[in-house]
């Protein structure tokens, strides 16, 4: 195989799509440099779904480097990136005899590293297929809890809403979602990876 006939000489490059966990849908680009080095960038997302009565959505962006120690399909590598998770729960409560509705939301951000091993079949050019196995390690995380009152009668304050049982229950649920995903070590699997390299 000639190693200087890629899109950029020794570099082959192309688009990819993959199905994976913890970020189910991923779109990106990857490439190979000569026989032993690979690299990639990926944008991943989890469409909004409901858990513990909270609406949750997640996005991620990462850069990846791979080493093919034997020059074949097997590789060792790691990714470094950021993950954003938003959990929202709508509440209806009564304050001083008046009905109030509000959205309680938690925005959590994670910086992560994911050491991986895997296989890329198909060579340096044309269609490539693969699987990855790894673990997502949290390097740092932040979270921000906020409330938006969507129906606020005159004279009702945010502090009064925050003192209600409905708000406390919603806060507990969105914080639980955030802690389970944003700050935990998670398994990372690429179940199906497809790309085309030029």
N, C-alpha and C positions, 0 to 999 in steps of 0.2 A: 504494500500500500504506500502511495506517495504521501509524504507528510507536509508538502509545501503547496498543495493544490486546493486549500480551503478558501472560504470567502475572503479571509484576510491572510493569505499565505499559509502559514502553519496553523492558523486558527480557523476552526469550523464553528459556526454559530447559527442558531435558529430558535423558533418559538416552541414552547412546550405547554402541555396541559396535564394536570394530574389530579387524582382523587386520593385524599390522605386524611390522617388524623394527627393533631387536633384541628387542623384547618381543612375542611372537607374539599373545597374547590380551589384550585390553584392555577394561575396563569403566569407565564414568565418566559425567560429565555435562558438557554444554556449553551455552553461551548466546550470544545476540547482544544488543548494546546499540545501539539505533538502527541505522543503516545501515552504519557503518564499523568497529565494534569487536566483537570476539568474545573469549570466554574459555572455559576448560575445566579440569577436573581428571580425571586418569586413574589407574587402578590396573592394572598390567600384570603378567603372569607367564608363565613358561616352565615347563611341566610337566617333572617329573624325567625326564632321559634320561641315557644313558651315553656318554662319550667318553674315550678313552685309559684305559679300564677304571675310570674314576671316574664316580660318580653326581653329576649336576649339576642344580641347580634355581636359578631366578632370579625375583625379584620387583622391582617398581618402583612408585614413586608420583611424580607430577609435576603441576605447575600450568602452564597454557598461556595465552598471550595472543596475539591475532591482530588484525591491522589489514587491513581490506578497502579498499585505497586508491581503488578505483573504485566502491565501493558494490555490487559484484556478487559473483560467486562466487570470484574470485581473491583470495588473501590472502598476507601476509607475517607471520611470527610467530616465537615462540620458546617453548620449555618449559624449566622448571627443576625438578629433582627429585633423588631418591635411588634408587639401585639396589643390591640385595643379591644376592650370588651365593654359593652354598654348593657346594663340591665335596668329595665323600667317597669314599674308597677303602678297602675292607676288605682286610686282609692276614692271612696265616697264616705264622708264622715259627717257628724253633726256637732256643731260648735255653737253654744248659746242658743240652741233651738233652731239653728239655721243649717241647711245642707251646704256642704263644701266639697268640691271635687279637686283633686290634685294628682300630679304625676311625681312619683318618687324615683329618682334615677341615680345609678352609680356608674361612673366612668372610671374604669381601671386600665392602667397601662403597664405593660411588662416588657422589659428588655431580656432577651433569652439567647442562649446558645444551645445548639442541638448537635451533639456528636452522632454520626451515623456510619453505618456500613450498608452496602447495597450492591446492586448489579445494574449495568447498562448494556443491553444487547443491541447490536446493529452496527457497531463500528463508529467511525468518526463522521461519516457523511450519510445522508438519506434518513430514513426512519430509524428512530431509536425507541426502545421500550425498556422499562425498568421497574424495580421495587427498591424501597429503602426501609431500614429499620434503625430506630434510634430512640433517644430520650431527650425531651425538652427541659432544660435546666433554667430556672429563673435566676437571672443575675441581679435584677432590681425590679421593684414594682411600686406603683403609686395608685392612689384611688381618691376620688372626689365625689362626695354625696351631695345631691342638691334636690330641691323640691320646687316644682312649678305649680302654683295654684291656678287651675283653669276656670274655676267659678268661685269668686271671692266676694261674698256679701259685704256690704259696708260695715266697718267697725271690727271685722274679723282679721286677726293678725296671723302671720306665719307661725309665731311662737305658740299660739293657741292650737293651731292644726297639729304642730309637732308634739303636743302633749296628749294627743288622742291615741287610743289603743290601735286604731286602724293604721295610723302613721307608723307607730312602733313596729307593728307586725310587718308592714311593707318594707320598712328599713331593714329589719332582720332578714327578710327573704332576699332582697337584692344584694345585701352584704354577703349572705351565704353563697349566692351564685358567684360573686366576685372572688371570694376567698377560695372556692373550689376550683376555679379555672385560672385566675390571674396569678396566684401566688403559689401554686402547687407544681411539683415536678410531674410531667405528663409523658406517657408513652407517645412516640411519634412513628407513624407507619405511612409510607406511600404505597397504597394498594395497587395503583395502576398509574404509570407514567408513560406518556407518549410525546414524542417530539420529532422535529425534522431539522436536520443540520445541513447547512450549505457550505 
